[in-house]
Amino acid sequence: MRLVFVVLLVTACLDQAAPTTTAQSSAPSAPQKSDETTGEIRGTAFDAAGNPIVGARVAANALETMTDDHGLYLLEVPPGTYDVVFEAPGLAPIHRSVEVKGGMVYIQRFDQQP
């Protein structure tokens, strides 16, 4: 099995704090940030059948989180360059370098391919 990694850069322009999860959608919610002292790395993980990958580890340097019941994850980070690692049982880890700027949201989706 192969895992495809997609990175989208979205400019955050709304004046509200971003929610930590979105239970109604399998896609990340619209980006929202209130300041430029932090950025976000968020996204989703799905298997080849389109089911969310639950409990996968997503880490950016020393910060980490797990995907929730909907395959969603969120890491709020200070600006900088991060080695983002996605790890799930039975799948090879994926490493990607991401440069986070303040007030920006980086959406990374992990899709398992047959």
C-alpha positions, 0 to 999 in steps of 0.5 A, a space after each residue: 500500500 502507498 500513502 500519498 502526501 499533499 500539502 496546501 498553503 492557505 493564507 489565514 485572514 479571519 480574525 477568530 481563533 481556529 477550532 481544534 477539530 471539525 466533527 461535521 466534515 472530513 476536510 479541514 475547516 476554513 483557516 482562521 487565526 487571530 495573530 501572526 505569532 503562531 501558525 497551524 499544521 492541520 489536515 486529515 488522514 484517510 485509508 484507501 476505502 475513504 475511511 478516516 485513519 484514527 489514532 495516527 501520530 502526527 509530529 512536527 519536531 518535538 510537538 505531536 498529536 493524534 488523528 481523531 475519530 474523523 481522521 483530523 489533526 491540528 498542531 499549533 506551532 510558532 513560526 519555523 521549519 518543521 519535519 512533519 512525520 505521519 505514522 500509522 500502524 502498518 504504514 511506513 512513516 512519511 516525513 515532509 519539511 514544512 516552513 510555517 509562517 505566523 498567521 498561516 495554516 498549512 493543510 496536509 492530507 494523508 491518503 492511503 492508496 491501494 
